[in-house]
């Protein structure tokens, strides 16, 4: 039973991290996202959402919704339009991995 749990936890952890490439995500963040959200995920000022430590699946869904028009924001829709699905996964993996500056109080930007 213990071996099964270890194997299952390894499979789960690999599948969670397999979605995006952090190195490629950082490259895309430097090209597209940093001007508003910063490379540290803290936003350049309090008008931009902090993304450090945000759930990767949430960010992928939000970016896809901006791209499709389901979620409305002229600025984000424009940036999201330039991203492939893989880019979205990579950017999400990068920002999700920034644990040092993770936002804990969601009422504060």
KEMIFI-30147 format. One line per field, with one value per residue: x, y, z of N, C-alpha, C, O, CB in turn; residue number from 1. Coordinates in steps of 0.001 Angstrom, whole numbers, always signed. Glycine has a CB too. Example, Ala and Ser with C-alpha at 12.3 -4.5 7.8 and 13.67 -1.06 7.14 Angstrom:
BEGIN
n.xx	[+13190	+12850]
n.yy	[-5690	-2250]
n.zz	[+7800	+7080]
ca.xx	[+12300	+13670]
ca.yy	[-4500	-1060]
ca.zz	[+7800	+7140]
c.xx	[+13200	+12900]
c.yy	[-3300	+30]
c.zz	[+7800	+7870]
o.xx	[+14236	+13409]
o.yy	[-3319	+1138]
o.zz	[+8465	+8039]
cb.xx	[+11308	+14084]
cb.yy	[-4473	-598]
cb.zz	[+9046	+5725]
k	[1	2]
END
This chain:
BEGIN
n.xx	[+830	+1926	+3866	+2239	+993	+3211	+3985	+1671	+1651	+3971	+3305	+1139	+2412	+4190	+2388	+1139	+3172	+3905	+2426	+3282	+6198	+8563	+10885	+10499	+8168	+9035	+10518	+8461	+6959	+8761	+8654	+5945	+4309	+5573	+5548	+3276	+2596	+5022	+8175	+8408	+5884	+4443	+3183	+3375	+2383	-287	-2551	-2500	-3087	-1600	+342	+2031	+2422	-193	-2811	-2033	-3857	-6041	-4961	-4428	-7027	-8172	-6600	-7222	-9935	-9849	-8671	-10614	-12706	-14630	-14101	-13858	-11650	-9971	-7184	-5981	-7165	-5996	-3262	-3501	-4403	-2133	-973	-241	-1827	+90	+1914	+336	+127	+2825	+3445	+1662	+2696	+5159	+4494	+2939	+4863	+6251	+6726	+7807	+6839	+4156	+740	-1233	-3395	-6271	-7807	-6250	-4473]
n.yy	[-1202	+1239	+1597	+1930	+4363	+6072	+5843	+6823	+9459	+10447	+10257	+12033	+14464	+14839	+15152	+17513	+19433	+19152	+20620	+23280	+25106	+26519	+28010	+28748	+30115	+32320	+33672	+34430	+36020	+38111	+39213	+39882	+40259	+41592	+44389	+45294	+43446	+42781	+41001	+39765	+39238	+41018	+43239	+46481	+48644	+49374	+49141	+46973	+43482	+41238	+38478	+36548	+33341	+32690	+30390	+28108	+26870	+28564	+30930	+30103	+29582	+32162	+33654	+32309	+32891	+35691	+35799	+34531	+36263	+35856	+36808	+40165	+42720	+45250	+45684	+43305	+41433	+42040	+41429	+38694	+37636	+37257	+35013	+31536	+28386	+26858	+28872	+30189	+28210	+28038	+30655	+30740	+28657	+29761	+32171	+30973	+29561	+31431	+31718	+33207	+35824	+35505	+36333	+36693	+37846	+38303	+40561	+42695	+44408]
n.zz	[+0	+804	-1179	-3405	-2800	-2864	-5555	-6809	-5826	-7010	-9722	-9773	-9016	-11137	-13266	-12537	-12723	-15345	-17110	-17823	-18896	-16987	-17588	-20271	-19829	-18307	-20280	-22038	-20314	-19945	-22488	-22904	-20549	-18404	-18430	-17162	-15077	-14018	-13688	-11322	-10535	-9019	-9998	-11507	-10214	-7868	-9455	-11081	-11205	-8848	-9573	-8608	-7364	-7933	-8805	-11336	-13126	-12954	-14046	-16702	-17600	-17321	-19144	-21543	-21657	-21931	-24446	-26049	-25760	-23909	-21393	-20546	-21282	-22633	-22797	-21738	-23451	-25883	-25390	-24690	-27060	-28544	-27519	-27526	-26651	-25330	-24623	-22716	-20739	-20035	-19100	-16956	-15388	-14722	-13221	-11202	-9868	-8407	-5365	-3290	-3208	-2952	-3018	-213	+1087	-423	-643	-1018	-3484]
ca.xx	[+0	+2810	+4480	+1217	+841	+4399	+3887	+570	+2053	+4932	+2558	+376	+3297	+4704	+1329	+877	+4243	+4134	+1602	+3977	+7648	+8856	+11919	+9826	+7209	+9739	+10837	+7232	+6637	+9655	+8224	+4544	+3586	+6295	+5290	+2196	+2593	+6384	+8706	+8260	+4469	+3890	+2547	+4229	+1760	-1462	-3669	-2342	-3152	-392	+194	+2965	+1789	-1567	-3008	-1747	-5061	-6846	-4367	-4644	-8452	-8388	-5980	-8028	-11184	-9533	-8413	-11866	-13676	-15552	-13745	-13684	-10689	-9334	-5728	-5654	-7594	-4959	-2075	-3841	-4563	-825	-471	-734	-2213	+1337	+2405	-482	+550	+4172	+3340	+985	+3652	+6166	+3936	+2513	+6061	+6833	+6151	+8377	+6014	+2773	-306	-1978	-4638	-6843	-8493	-5224	-3834]
ca.yy	[+0	+2390	+1757	+2464	+5787	+6778	+5879	+7732	+10838	+10816	+10471	+13273	+15624	+15026	+15675	+18902	+20296	+18926	+21521	+24437	+25184	+27749	+28779	+29364	+31065	+33565	+34362	+35050	+37093	+39232	+39794	+40294	+40513	+42328	+45831	+45571	+42534	+42616	+39636	+39207	+38954	+41956	+44372	+47667	+49464	+48705	+49009	+45718	+42307	+40495	+37125	+35624	+32287	+32431	+29035	+28034	+26554	+29789	+31861	+29581	+29813	+33599	+34064	+31751	+33656	+36992	+35574	+34190	+37341	+35528	+37749	+41440	+43737	+45588	+45518	+41886	+40714	+42268	+40637	+37266	+37239	+36883	+33825	+30199	+27652	+26484	+30102	+30423	+27232	+28387	+31875	+30356	+27874	+30693	+32996	+30097	+29131	+32531	+31565	+34163	+37032	+35073	+37149	+35921	+38550	+38583	+41850	+43704	+44196]
ca.zz	[+0	+884	-2502	-4292	-2482	-3359	-7013	-7162	-5551	-8042	-10970	-9627	-9006	-12491	-14119	-12157	-13207	-16763	-17907	-18348	-18785	-16256	-18302	-21427	-19266	-17965	-21540	-22536	-19363	-20256	-23767	-22980	-19300	-17369	-18428	-16198	-13935	-13529	-13736	-9974	-10304	-8047	-10665	-11437	-9168	-7296	-10395	-11811	-10320	-8474	-10096	-7951	-6574	-8367	-9317	-12769	-13897	-12987	-15010	-18051	-17914	-17487	-20407	-22634	-21695	-22536	-25869	-26732	-25591	-22824	-20331	-21236	-20887	-23908	-22710	-21600	-24654	-26888	-25057	-24726	-28461	-29090	-26824	-27847	-25449	-24653	-23986	-21524	-19730	-19594	-18290	-15714	-14588	-14206	-12150	-10098	-9152	-7628	-4031	-2325	-3140	-3112	-2404	+786	+1373	-1715	-660	-1303	-4791]
c.xx	[+865	+3463	+3485	+1022	+2019	+4333	+2808	+954	+3077	+4243	+1795	+1284	+3878	+3629	+1011	+1918	+4486	+3387	+2375	+5467	+7997	+9869	+11305	+8801	+7862	+10094	+9608	+6792	+7489	+9258	+6861	+3992	+4251	+5973	+4166	+2322	+3979	+6865	+8581	+6803	+3793	+3136	+3414	+3677	+466	-2658	-3617	-2364	-1786	-616	+1100	+2192	+341	-1669	-2845	-3012	-5988	-6294	-4564	-6081	-8719	-7810	-6775	-9343	-10968	-9368	-9709	-12894	-14697	-15333	-13337	-12661	-9869	-7827	-5365	-6071	-6553	-3712	-2353	-3981	-3246	-286	-1080	-1165	-965	+1948	+1658	-77	+1922	+4172	+2716	+1925	+4699	+5612	+3500	+3698	+6718	+6216	+6628	+7486	+4533	+1812	-1130	-3329	-5242	-7622	-7523	-4624	-2346]
c.yy	[+1253	+2673	+2366	+3960	+6605	+6909	+6861	+9194	+11320	+11096	+11782	+14486	+15881	+15621	+17129	+19827	+20154	+19912	+22676	+24371	+26535	+28622	+29490	+30394	+32385	+34356	+35100	+36188	+38324	+39935	+40468	+40863	+41499	+43817	+46218	+44745	+42318	+41185	+38960	+38914	+39899	+43125	+45607	+48716	+48767	+48598	+47689	+44536	+41686	+39043	+36102	+34627	+31997	+31002	+29026	+27774	+27760	+30762	+31396	+29850	+31294	+34079	+33554	+32517	+35061	+36838	+35313	+35316	+37060	+36450	+39048	+42339	+44031	+45352	+44036	+41080	+40850	+41441	+39139	+36769	+36767	+35583	+32543	+29529	+27266	+27702	+30358	+29480	+27583	+29622	+31545	+29568	+28784	+31494	+32144	+29663	+30205	+32543	+32631	+35392	+36730	+35974	+36287	+36545	+38997	+39886	+42987	+43405	+44203]
c.zz	[+0	-475	-3489	-4051	-2998	-4877	-7454	-6916	-6562	-9370	-10901	-9698	-10384	-13385	-13791	-12767	-14701	-17644	-18534	-18090	-18182	-16997	-19511	-20961	-18914	-19223	-22069	-21624	-19668	-21549	-23685	-21678	-18343	-17327	-17469	-14919	-13341	-13657	-12372	-9628	-9334	-8682	-10508	-10480	-8748	-8237	-11164	-10849	-10063	-8871	-9422	-7097	-6942	-8919	-10828	-13585	-14001	-14032	-16445	-18482	-18161	-18818	-21607	-22776	-22247	-24043	-26639	-26675	-24506	-21625	-21010	-20547	-22132	-23887	-22651	-22824	-25756	-26627	-25180	-26163	-29069	-28503	-27376	-26547	-24646	-23964	-22684	-20402	-19171	-18695	-16936	-14809	-13967	-13018	-10949	-9247	-8312	-6235	-3045	-2148	-3269	-2359	-1457	+1084	+38	-1775	-982	-2667	-4654]
o.xx	[+578	+3601	+3847	+901	+1836	+4601	+3021	+615	+3058	+4569	+1800	+953	+4046	+3922	+650	+1576	+5211	+3697	+2128	+5933	+7755	+9724	+11556	+8592	+7309	+9982	+9702	+6305	+6989	+9501	+6637	+3271	+3571	+6115	+4114	+2175	+4101	+6058	+8640	+6514	+2688	+2515	+4105	+4415	+167	-3681	-4587	-1731	-936	-1644	+946	+1412	-290	-690	-3447	-3214	-6646	-7051	-4841	-6323	-9418	-8464	-6977	-9806	-11827	-9868	-9884	-13847	-15536	-16282	-12547	-12802	-9154	-7262	-4533	-5382	-6265	-3168	-1529	-3706	-3244	+755	-2277	-899	-971	+2449	+2265	+49	+2159	+4823	+3184	+1948	+5082	+6200	+3677	+3554	+7657	+5284	+5935	+7394	+3746	+2047	-1667	-4306	-4772	-8059	-7948	-4302	-1634]
o.yy	[+2214	+3828	+3213	+4732	+7709	+7981	+7644	+10066	+12491	+12065	+12558	+15454	+17039	+16508	+17897	+20895	+20964	+20024	+23012	+23675	+27576	+29844	+30672	+31416	+33450	+35582	+36251	+37212	+39448	+41133	+41501	+41861	+42166	+44443	+47361	+45269	+41730	+40258	+37734	+38398	+39621	+43916	+45767	+49574	+47676	+48024	+47324	+44581	+41621	+38453	+34903	+35009	+31142	+30476	+29843	+28398	+27954	+31347	+32215	+30296	+31645	+34831	+34285	+32761	+35572	+37653	+35813	+35325	+37908	+36820	+39028	+42672	+43162	+44867	+43567	+40129	+39892	+40822	+38398	+35603	+35966	+35097	+32476	+30047	+27342	+27589	+30702	+29896	+27445	+29633	+32012	+29786	+28597	+31489	+32558	+29425	+29915	+33303	+32928	+35936	+37596	+36329	+35257	+35831	+39964	+40286	+44122	+42255	+44040]
o.zz	[-714	-878	-4306	-5001	-3511	-5418	-8379	-7715	-6940	-10056	-11857	-10383	-10768	-14187	-14683	-13274	-15278	-18830	-19692	-17187	-18794	-17029	-19746	-21614	-19190	-19231	-22496	-22104	-19650	-21695	-24316	-21706	-17563	-16277	-17013	-13815	-12266	-13726	-12273	-8548	-8868	-7972	-9502	-9994	-9234	-7862	-11828	-9794	-10950	-8541	-9650	-6224	-6322	-9448	-11525	-14627	-15023	-14806	-17322	-19604	-19112	-19540	-22577	-23890	-22966	-24818	-27751	-27453	-24204	-20934	-21954	-19370	-22630	-24867	-23428	-23193	-26474	-27542	-25715	-26446	-30004	-28944	-27656	-25462	-23418	-22845	-21670	-19250	-17971	-17651	-15898	-13597	-12812	-11936	-9803	-8048	-7571	-5970	-2072	-1047	-3650	-1204	-1865	+1309	-562	-2854	-1194	-2962	-5645]
cb.xx	[-939	+3885	+4990	-106	+698	+5697	+3591	-694	+2618	+5966	+1584	-393	+4418	+5206	+76	+863	+5512	+3737	+508	+3413	+8342	+9379	+13084	+9136	+6550	+11017	+11354	+6113	+6866	+11095	+8186	+3710	+3391	+7758	+4946	+844	+2015	+6479	+10179	+8847	+4319	+4994	+1134	+4395	+1479	-1885	-3668	-1033	-4072	-73	+463	+3992	+1852	-2014	-4399	-718	-5804	-6875	-2882	-4331	-9356	-7756	-4535	-8308	-11795	-8247	-7451	-12459	-14383	-15382	-12589	-15012	-9781	-9616	-5165	-6321	-8958	-4596	-1597	-5143	-5120	+168	-759	+358	-3033	+2346	+2250	-1972	+575	+5073	+2500	-275	+4337	+6634	+2744	+1787	+7044	+6609	+6483	+9775	+6424	+2612	-1213	-1174	-4395	-7719	-9178	-4113	-4263]
cb.yy	[+5	+2160	+397	+1713	+5980	+6039	+4477	+7380	+10959	+9716	+9298	+13276	+15431	+13695	+14826	+19054	+19999	+17529	+22069	+25690	+24984	+27418	+27848	+28284	+30480	+33257	+33354	+34008	+36623	+38743	+38724	+39133	+39237	+42152	+46297	+45298	+41209	+43059	+39646	+40164	+37574	+42489	+44627	+48273	+50942	+49425	+50177	+45724	+41261	+40627	+37127	+36400	+32647	+33473	+28492	+26941	+25379	+30459	+32034	+28063	+29300	+34380	+33553	+30250	+33737	+37595	+34398	+32937	+37592	+34061	+37188	+42159	+43269	+47034	+46258	+41316	+41237	+43733	+40966	+37006	+38401	+37992	+33928	+29348	+26389	+25872	+31314	+30249	+25818	+28623	+32959	+29527	+26795	+31653	+33807	+28861	+28620	+33902	+30201	+34602	+38001	+33645	+37794	+35802	+39776	+37470	+42107	+43724	+45257]
cb.zz	[+1212	+1956	-3030	-4096	-973	-2937	-7570	-6354	-4137	-8215	-11239	-8310	-7996	-13073	-13981	-10628	-12462	-17125	-17061	-17755	-20174	-14863	-18757	-22299	-18038	-17159	-22600	-22656	-17895	-20358	-24830	-23395	-18594	-17569	-19833	-16842	-14344	-12093	-14190	-8945	-9807	-7186	-10099	-12818	-9673	-6069	-11376	-12621	-10915	-6927	-11560	-7080	-5144	-9445	-8921	-13045	-13262	-11591	-14727	-18114	-16765	-16318	-20482	-22389	-20301	-21912	-26052	-26124	-26881	-22403	-19406	-21331	-19667	-24260	-21470	-20360	-25145	-26934	-23638	-23951	-29278	-28846	-25333	-28588	-25821	-25660	-24937	-21848	-20329	-20798	-19025	-16020	-15454	-15326	-12677	-10644	-10113	-8338	-3492	-2777	-4219	-2641	-3485	+2070	+2334	-2109	+688	-196	-5794]
k	[1	2	3	4	5	6	7	8	9	10	11	12	13	14	15	16	17	18	19	20	21	22	23	24	25	26	27	28	29	30	31	32	33	34	35	36	37	38	39	40	41	42	43	44	45	46	47	48	49	50	51	52	53	54	55	56	57	58	59	60	61	62	63	64	65	66	67	68	69	70	71	72	73	74	75	76	77	78	79	80	81	82	83	84	85	86	87	88	89	90	91	92	93	94	95	96	97	98	99	100	101	102	103	104	105	106	107	108	109]
END
